[in-house]
Amino acid sequence: MFIKRNLLTAIAVVIGQYAVAQDAFKGMDNLFTIPKSYTVTYTNQPPTIDGNINDAVWQQAAWTDKFEDIEGSLKPKPPLSTQMKMLWNDSCLFIAVKMQEPHLWAKLTKHDQVIFHDNDFEMFIDPNNDGRDYFEIEVNQINKIFDLFLSKPYRDKTGPLVSWDTPGMETAVQLQGTINNPADKDTGWTVEFKIPFTAIKTGGTAMPTDGAFWRINFSRVEWDTQVKDGKYVKLTDATGKDLPEHNWVWSPQGVINMHYPERWGYLQFTRKQTAGSQDFKVPYSDLQKQYLWLVYYNQQKYYQQHHAYAANLTELGISSTEFNINDIKNTLSVEGSAYYFLARIADGKESTWTINNDGLLSSFKLP
């Protein structure tokens, strides 16, 4: 009886801790789903970058799940399929993408035009998992590129460096149909990328090590069109404004905004050369950071309403200060003023993480 009572008590404690954690994210559940992960396999033979994704070398790699709406379960599944696969070697990351598309069209013909005004494919890469110094690369169906560098997300009052180009990158597109010809029905398009690690280096060594991971996400922009005077034109609302584009992504963001790096998926590198995904465990530190992002999101809303930051968690509607993360007790706190806030989560054992009003994450290791 004593053992049974202790077991029931332990189960009740675990359930209680889980409930507290879930309650903390209630109302923002879509922003705290677990991001997807992909284990990218190593190859001795790089693929030829010609848009043909049926090369034998690509058989080493596994396809991702089909893309979902950017808001995840909040919206229906996309009607057109999008999938990709990846490989790497000692110098480059290789990406192959296949997309169903019954209407191939493109109007933007110059480098560094805002390519997402056409149907496009996009990637977002943060090699350091710090939500800072990340890269965006877009391509349309005639292989025109828009690539840019961001020192931090737009929400934290910054602008992109559009003059940055991806040095040494190779891309190729193949069309399964004809471009800008509404008279026939197309079936899709494929694209390949070869991205040198040195092109997206933000510090430290350029080449990933076995077992290392990046934060990364991929998006497909799709516009609703109709045929007018023999050409594809975007559908508009009653005022003549283009209808909003569809955003289909690999790992759902939970919000219609790709510039939430903390919501991107995980890309784990392995030197194993067999297709298939390995189990990926979200790092303990990233589980800690979830609670800092919870404070950050709530502080942004609080500031919009009060023109100052909350001075404590209660003002943000966060009722608890203690959370169990991987069976380790963590304490969350925040201090704020009219111009600044700093949130902190600490376990008293391994590390302390902080975030400020500028979205800057910092860590402190205990001696």
TAKA-V801992 format. One record per residue. N is the residue number from 1. RES is the residue in three letters. SS is DSSP state (helix for helix, strand for strand, loop for the rest). PHI is phi as a letter, one per 30 degrees, with the letter a starting at -180 (* if undefined). BURIAL is + if it has 9 or more other C-alpha atoms within 8 Angstrom, else -. Layout:
n=N res=RES ss=SS phi=PHI burial=BURIAL
n=N res=RES ss=SS phi=PHI burial=BURIAL
This chain:
n=1 res=MET ss=loop phi=* burial=-
n=2 res=PHE ss=helix phi=d burial=-
n=3 res=ILE ss=helix phi=d burial=-
n=4 res=LYS ss=helix phi=d burial=-
n=5 res=ARG ss=helix phi=d burial=-
n=6 res=ASN ss=helix phi=d burial=-
n=7 res=LEU ss=helix phi=d burial=-
n=8 res=LEU ss=helix phi=d burial=-
n=9 res=THR ss=helix phi=d burial=-
n=10 res=ALA ss=helix phi=d burial=-
n=11 res=ILE ss=helix phi=d burial=-
n=12 res=ALA ss=helix phi=d burial=-
n=13 res=VAL ss=helix phi=d burial=-
n=14 res=VAL ss=helix phi=d burial=-
n=15 res=ILE ss=helix phi=d burial=-
n=16 res=GLY ss=helix phi=d burial=-
n=17 res=GLN ss=helix phi=d burial=+
n=18 res=TYR ss=helix phi=d burial=+
n=19 res=ALA ss=helix phi=d burial=-
n=20 res=VAL ss=helix phi=d burial=+
n=21 res=ALA ss=helix phi=d burial=+
n=22 res=GLN ss=helix phi=d burial=-
n=23 res=ASP ss=helix phi=d burial=-
n=24 res=ALA ss=helix phi=d burial=+
n=25 res=PHE ss=helix phi=c burial=+
n=26 res=LYS ss=loop phi=e burial=-
n=27 res=GLY ss=loop phi=j burial=-
n=28 res=MET ss=loop phi=b burial=-
n=29 res=ASP ss=helix phi=e burial=-
n=30 res=ASN ss=helix phi=d burial=+
n=31 res=LEU ss=helix phi=c burial=+
n=32 res=PHE ss=loop phi=b burial=+
n=33 res=THR ss=loop phi=d burial=-
n=34 res=ILE ss=loop phi=d burial=-
n=35 res=PRO ss=loop phi=d burial=+
n=36 res=LYS ss=loop phi=d burial=+
n=37 res=SER ss=strand phi=b burial=+
n=38 res=TYR ss=strand phi=b burial=+
n=39 res=THR ss=strand phi=c burial=+
n=40 res=VAL ss=strand phi=c burial=+
n=41 res=THR ss=strand phi=d burial=+
n=42 res=TYR ss=strand phi=d burial=+
n=43 res=THR ss=loop phi=b burial=+
n=44 res=ASN ss=loop phi=d burial=-
n=45 res=GLN ss=loop phi=c burial=-
n=46 res=PRO ss=loop phi=d burial=+
n=47 res=PRO ss=loop phi=d burial=-
n=48 res=THR ss=loop phi=d burial=-
n=49 res=ILE ss=loop phi=d burial=+
n=50 res=ASP ss=loop phi=b burial=+
n=51 res=GLY ss=loop phi=i burial=+
n=52 res=ASN ss=loop phi=d burial=+
n=53 res=ILE ss=loop phi=c burial=+
n=54 res=ASN ss=loop phi=c burial=-
n=55 res=ASP ss=loop phi=e burial=+
n=56 res=ALA ss=helix phi=e burial=-
n=57 res=VAL ss=helix phi=d burial=+
n=58 res=TRP ss=helix phi=d burial=+
n=59 res=GLN ss=helix phi=d burial=+
n=60 res=GLN ss=helix phi=d burial=+
n=61 res=ALA ss=loop phi=c burial=+
n=62 res=ALA ss=loop phi=c burial=+
n=63 res=TRP ss=loop phi=d burial=-
n=64 res=THR ss=loop phi=d burial=+
n=65 res=ASP ss=loop phi=d burial=-
n=66 res=LYS ss=loop phi=d burial=-
n=67 res=PHE ss=loop phi=d burial=+
n=68 res=GLU ss=strand phi=c burial=+
n=69 res=ASP ss=strand phi=d burial=+
n=70 res=ILE ss=loop phi=e burial=+
n=71 res=GLU ss=loop phi=d burial=+
n=72 res=GLY ss=helix phi=i burial=+
n=73 res=SER ss=helix phi=d burial=-
n=74 res=LEU ss=helix phi=d burial=-
n=75 res=LYS ss=loop phi=b burial=-
n=76 res=PRO ss=loop phi=d burial=-
n=77 res=LYS ss=loop phi=d burial=-
n=78 res=PRO ss=loop phi=d burial=+
n=79 res=PRO ss=loop phi=d burial=-
n=80 res=LEU ss=loop phi=c burial=-
n=81 res=SER ss=loop phi=d burial=+
n=82 res=THR ss=strand phi=b burial=+
n=83 res=GLN ss=strand phi=b burial=+
n=84 res=MET ss=strand phi=b burial=+
n=85 res=LYS ss=strand phi=b burial=+
n=86 res=MET ss=strand phi=b burial=+
n=87 res=LEU ss=strand phi=b burial=+
n=88 res=TRP ss=strand phi=b burial=+
n=89 res=ASN ss=loop phi=b burial=+
n=90 res=ASP ss=loop phi=d burial=-
n=91 res=SER ss=loop phi=b burial=+
n=92 res=CYS ss=strand phi=b burial=+
n=93 res=LEU ss=strand phi=c burial=+
n=94 res=PHE ss=strand phi=c burial=+
n=95 res=ILE ss=strand phi=b burial=+
n=96 res=ALA ss=strand phi=b burial=+
n=97 res=VAL ss=strand phi=b burial=+
n=98 res=LYS ss=strand phi=b burial=+
n=99 res=MET ss=strand phi=b burial=+
n=100 res=GLN ss=strand phi=d burial=+
n=101 res=GLU ss=loop phi=a burial=+
n=102 res=PRO ss=loop phi=d burial=-
n=103 res=HIS ss=loop phi=b burial=+
n=104 res=LEU ss=loop phi=d burial=+
n=105 res=TRP ss=loop phi=a burial=+
n=106 res=ALA ss=loop phi=a burial=+
n=107 res=LYS ss=loop phi=b burial=-
n=108 res=LEU ss=loop phi=d burial=-
n=109 res=THR ss=loop phi=c burial=-
n=110 res=LYS ss=loop phi=c burial=-
n=111 res=HIS ss=loop phi=d burial=-
n=112 res=ASP ss=loop phi=i burial=+
n=113 res=GLN ss=loop phi=d burial=+
n=114 res=VAL ss=loop phi=d burial=-
n=115 res=ILE ss=helix phi=d burial=+
n=116 res=PHE ss=helix phi=d burial=+
n=117 res=HIS ss=helix phi=d burial=-
n=118 res=ASP ss=loop phi=c burial=+
n=119 res=ASN ss=loop phi=d burial=+
n=120 res=ASP ss=strand phi=a burial=+
n=121 res=PHE ss=strand phi=b burial=+
n=122 res=GLU ss=strand phi=b burial=+
n=123 res=MET ss=strand phi=b burial=+
n=124 res=PHE ss=strand phi=b burial=+
n=125 res=ILE ss=strand phi=b burial=+
n=126 res=ASP ss=strand phi=b burial=+
n=127 res=PRO ss=loop phi=d burial=+
n=128 res=ASN ss=loop phi=c burial=-
n=129 res=ASN ss=loop phi=h burial=+
n=130 res=ASP ss=loop phi=c burial=-
n=131 res=GLY ss=loop phi=i burial=+
n=132 res=ARG ss=strand phi=b burial=+
n=133 res=ASP ss=strand phi=h burial=+
n=134 res=TYR ss=strand phi=c burial=+
n=135 res=PHE ss=strand phi=b burial=+
n=136 res=GLU ss=strand phi=b burial=+
n=137 res=ILE ss=strand phi=b burial=+
n=138 res=GLU ss=strand phi=b burial=+
n=139 res=VAL ss=strand phi=b burial=+
n=140 res=ASN ss=strand phi=c burial=+
n=141 res=GLN ss=loop phi=d burial=+
n=142 res=ILE ss=loop phi=c burial=-
n=143 res=ASN ss=loop phi=i burial=+
n=144 res=LYS ss=loop phi=c burial=+
n=145 res=ILE ss=strand phi=c burial=+
n=146 res=PHE ss=strand phi=b burial=+
n=147 res=ASP ss=strand phi=b burial=+
n=148 res=LEU ss=strand phi=a burial=+
n=149 res=PHE ss=strand phi=b burial=+
n=150 res=LEU ss=strand phi=b burial=+
n=151 res=SER ss=strand phi=d burial=+
n=152 res=LYS ss=strand phi=a burial=+
n=153 res=PRO ss=loop phi=d burial=+
n=154 res=TYR ss=helix phi=e burial=-
n=155 res=ARG ss=helix phi=d burial=-
n=156 res=ASP ss=helix phi=c burial=-
n=157 res=LYS ss=loop phi=h burial=-
n=158 res=THR ss=loop phi=b burial=+
n=159 res=GLY ss=loop phi=b burial=-
n=160 res=PRO ss=loop phi=d burial=-
n=161 res=LEU ss=strand phi=c burial=-
n=162 res=VAL ss=loop phi=d burial=+
n=163 res=SER ss=loop phi=d burial=-
n=164 res=TRP ss=loop phi=d burial=-
n=165 res=ASP ss=loop phi=c burial=-
n=166 res=THR ss=loop phi=d burial=+
n=167 res=PRO ss=loop phi=d burial=-
n=168 res=GLY ss=loop phi=i burial=-
n=169 res=MET ss=loop phi=d burial=+
n=170 res=GLU ss=strand phi=b burial=-
n=171 res=THR ss=strand phi=b burial=+
n=172 res=ALA ss=strand phi=a burial=+
n=173 res=VAL ss=strand phi=b burial=+
n=174 res=GLN ss=strand phi=b burial=+
n=175 res=LEU ss=strand phi=c burial=+
n=176 res=GLN ss=strand phi=c burial=+
n=177 res=GLY ss=loop phi=k burial=+
n=178 res=THR ss=loop phi=b burial=+
n=179 res=ILE ss=loop phi=d burial=+
n=180 res=ASN ss=loop phi=h burial=+
n=181 res=ASN ss=loop phi=b burial=+
n=182 res=PRO ss=loop phi=d burial=+
n=183 res=ALA ss=loop phi=d burial=-
n=184 res=ASP ss=loop phi=b burial=-
n=185 res=LYS ss=loop phi=c burial=-
n=186 res=ASP ss=loop phi=c burial=+
n=187 res=THR ss=loop phi=c burial=+
n=188 res=GLY ss=strand phi=l burial=+
n=189 res=TRP ss=strand phi=a burial=+
n=190 res=THR ss=strand phi=b burial=+
n=191 res=VAL ss=strand phi=b burial=+
n=192 res=GLU ss=strand phi=b burial=+
n=193 res=PHE ss=strand phi=b burial=+
n=194 res=LYS ss=strand phi=b burial=+
n=195 res=ILE ss=strand phi=c burial=+
n=196 res=PRO ss=strand phi=d burial=+
n=197 res=PHE ss=helix phi=d burial=+
n=198 res=THR ss=helix phi=d burial=-
n=199 res=ALA ss=helix phi=d burial=+
n=200 res=ILE ss=helix phi=b burial=+
n=201 res=LYS ss=loop phi=d burial=+
n=202 res=THR ss=loop phi=b burial=-
n=203 res=GLY ss=loop phi=k burial=-
n=204 res=GLY ss=loop phi=i burial=-
n=205 res=THR ss=loop phi=d burial=-
n=206 res=ALA ss=loop phi=d burial=+
n=207 res=MET ss=loop phi=d burial=-
n=208 res=PRO ss=loop phi=d burial=-
n=209 res=THR ss=loop phi=c burial=-
n=210 res=ASP ss=loop phi=e burial=-
n=211 res=GLY ss=loop phi=j burial=-
n=212 res=ALA ss=loop phi=d burial=+
n=213 res=PHE ss=strand phi=b burial=+
n=214 res=TRP ss=strand phi=c burial=+
n=215 res=ARG ss=strand phi=c burial=+
n=216 res=ILE ss=strand phi=a burial=+
n=217 res=ASN ss=strand phi=a burial=+
n=218 res=PHE ss=strand phi=b burial=+
n=219 res=SER ss=strand phi=b burial=+
n=220 res=ARG ss=strand phi=c burial=+
n=221 res=VAL ss=strand phi=c burial=+
n=222 res=GLU ss=strand phi=b burial=+
n=223 res=TRP ss=loop phi=c burial=+
n=224 res=ASP ss=loop phi=d burial=-
n=225 res=THR ss=strand phi=b burial=-
n=226 res=GLN ss=strand phi=b burial=-
n=227 res=VAL ss=strand phi=c burial=+
n=228 res=LYS ss=strand phi=b burial=-
n=229 res=ASP ss=loop phi=h burial=-
n=230 res=GLY ss=loop phi=i burial=-
n=231 res=LYS ss=strand phi=b burial=+
n=232 res=TYR ss=strand phi=d burial=+
n=233 res=VAL ss=strand phi=b burial=-
n=234 res=LYS ss=strand phi=d burial=+
n=235 res=LEU ss=loop phi=d burial=+
n=236 res=THR ss=strand phi=b burial=+
n=237 res=ASP ss=loop phi=d burial=-
n=238 res=ALA ss=loop phi=d burial=-
n=239 res=THR ss=loop phi=c burial=-
n=240 res=GLY ss=loop phi=j burial=-
n=241 res=LYS ss=loop phi=d burial=-
n=242 res=ASP ss=strand phi=e burial=-
n=243 res=LEU ss=loop phi=d burial=+
n=244 res=PRO ss=loop phi=e burial=-
n=245 res=GLU ss=loop phi=d burial=-
n=246 res=HIS ss=strand phi=d burial=+
n=247 res=ASN ss=strand phi=b burial=+
n=248 res=TRP ss=strand phi=c burial=+
n=249 res=VAL ss=strand phi=b burial=+
n=250 res=TRP ss=loop phi=d burial=+
n=251 res=SER ss=loop phi=c burial=+
n=252 res=PRO ss=loop phi=e burial=+
n=253 res=GLN ss=loop phi=d burial=+
n=254 res=GLY ss=loop phi=i burial=+
n=255 res=VAL ss=loop phi=a burial=+
n=256 res=ILE ss=loop phi=d burial=-
n=257 res=ASN ss=loop phi=a burial=-
n=258 res=MET ss=loop phi=d burial=-
n=259 res=HIS ss=loop phi=c burial=-
n=260 res=TYR ss=loop phi=b burial=+
n=261 res=PRO ss=helix phi=e burial=+
n=262 res=GLU ss=helix phi=d burial=-
n=263 res=ARG ss=helix phi=c burial=+
n=264 res=TRP ss=loop phi=d burial=+
n=265 res=GLY ss=strand phi=d burial=+
n=266 res=TYR ss=strand phi=c burial=+
n=267 res=LEU ss=strand phi=c burial=+
n=268 res=GLN ss=strand phi=c burial=+
n=269 res=PHE ss=strand phi=c burial=+
n=270 res=THR ss=loop phi=b burial=+
n=271 res=ARG ss=loop phi=d burial=-
n=272 res=LYS ss=loop phi=d burial=-
n=273 res=GLN ss=loop phi=c burial=-
n=274 res=THR ss=loop phi=c burial=-
n=275 res=ALA ss=loop phi=d burial=+
n=276 res=GLY ss=loop phi=k burial=-
n=277 res=SER ss=loop phi=c burial=-
n=278 res=GLN ss=loop phi=d burial=-
n=279 res=ASP ss=loop phi=d burial=-
n=280 res=PHE ss=loop phi=c burial=-
n=281 res=LYS ss=loop phi=c burial=-
n=282 res=VAL ss=loop phi=e burial=-
n=283 res=PRO ss=loop phi=e burial=-
n=284 res=TYR ss=helix phi=e burial=-
n=285 res=SER ss=helix phi=d burial=-
n=286 res=ASP ss=helix phi=d burial=-
n=287 res=LEU ss=helix phi=d burial=+
n=288 res=GLN ss=helix phi=d burial=+
n=289 res=LYS ss=helix phi=d burial=+
n=290 res=GLN ss=helix phi=e burial=+
n=291 res=TYR ss=helix phi=d burial=+
n=292 res=LEU ss=helix phi=d burial=+
n=293 res=TRP ss=helix phi=d burial=+
n=294 res=LEU ss=helix phi=e burial=+
n=295 res=VAL ss=helix phi=d burial=+
n=296 res=TYR ss=helix phi=e burial=+
n=297 res=TYR ss=helix phi=e burial=-
n=298 res=ASN ss=helix phi=d burial=+
n=299 res=GLN ss=helix phi=d burial=+
n=300 res=GLN ss=helix phi=d burial=+
n=301 res=LYS ss=helix phi=d burial=-
n=302 res=TYR ss=helix phi=d burial=+
n=303 res=TYR ss=helix phi=d burial=+
n=304 res=GLN ss=helix phi=d burial=-
n=305 res=GLN ss=helix phi=d burial=-
n=306 res=HIS ss=helix phi=c burial=-
n=307 res=HIS ss=loop phi=h burial=-
n=308 res=ALA ss=loop phi=a burial=+
n=309 res=TYR ss=loop phi=c burial=+
n=310 res=ALA ss=loop phi=d burial=+
n=311 res=ALA ss=loop phi=c burial=+
n=312 res=ASN ss=loop phi=a burial=+
n=313 res=LEU ss=loop phi=d burial=+
n=314 res=THR ss=helix phi=e burial=-
n=315 res=GLU ss=helix phi=d burial=-
n=316 res=LEU ss=helix phi=c burial=+
n=317 res=GLY ss=loop phi=i burial=-
n=318 res=ILE ss=loop phi=c burial=+
n=319 res=SER ss=loop phi=d burial=-
n=320 res=SER ss=loop phi=c burial=-
n=321 res=THR ss=loop phi=c burial=+
n=322 res=GLU ss=strand phi=b burial=-
n=323 res=PHE ss=strand phi=b burial=+
n=324 res=ASN ss=strand phi=c burial=+
n=325 res=ILE ss=strand phi=b burial=+
n=326 res=ASN ss=loop phi=h burial=-
n=327 res=ASP ss=loop phi=i burial=-
n=328 res=ILE ss=strand phi=b burial=-
n=329 res=LYS ss=strand phi=d burial=+
n=330 res=ASN ss=strand phi=c burial=+
n=331 res=THR ss=strand phi=c burial=+
n=332 res=LEU ss=strand phi=c burial=+
n=333 res=SER ss=strand phi=b burial=+
n=334 res=VAL ss=strand phi=a burial=+
n=335 res=GLU ss=strand phi=b burial=+
n=336 res=GLY ss=strand phi=b burial=+
n=337 res=SER ss=loop phi=b burial=+
n=338 res=ALA ss=loop phi=d burial=-
n=339 res=TYR ss=loop phi=b burial=-
n=340 res=TYR ss=loop phi=a burial=+
n=341 res=PHE ss=strand phi=b burial=+
n=342 res=LEU ss=strand phi=b burial=+
n=343 res=ALA ss=strand phi=c burial=+
n=344 res=ARG ss=strand phi=b burial=+
n=345 res=ILE ss=strand phi=b burial=+
n=346 res=ALA ss=strand phi=b burial=+
n=347 res=ASP ss=loop phi=c burial=+
n=348 res=GLY ss=loop phi=i burial=-
n=349 res=LYS ss=loop phi=b burial=-
n=350 res=GLU ss=loop phi=c burial=-
n=351 res=SER ss=strand phi=a burial=+
n=352 res=THR ss=strand phi=b burial=+
n=353 res=TRP ss=strand phi=c burial=+
n=354 res=THR ss=strand phi=b burial=+
n=355 res=ILE ss=strand phi=b burial=+
n=356 res=ASN ss=strand phi=c burial=+
n=357 res=ASN ss=loop phi=d burial=+
n=358 res=ASP ss=loop phi=c burial=-
n=359 res=GLY ss=loop phi=i burial=-
n=360 res=LEU ss=loop phi=d burial=+
n=361 res=LEU ss=strand phi=c burial=+
n=362 res=SER ss=strand phi=b burial=-
n=363 res=SER ss=strand phi=b burial=-
n=364 res=PHE ss=strand phi=b burial=-
n=365 res=LYS ss=strand phi=c burial=-
n=366 res=LEU ss=loop phi=d burial=-
n=367 res=PRO ss=loop phi=d burial=-
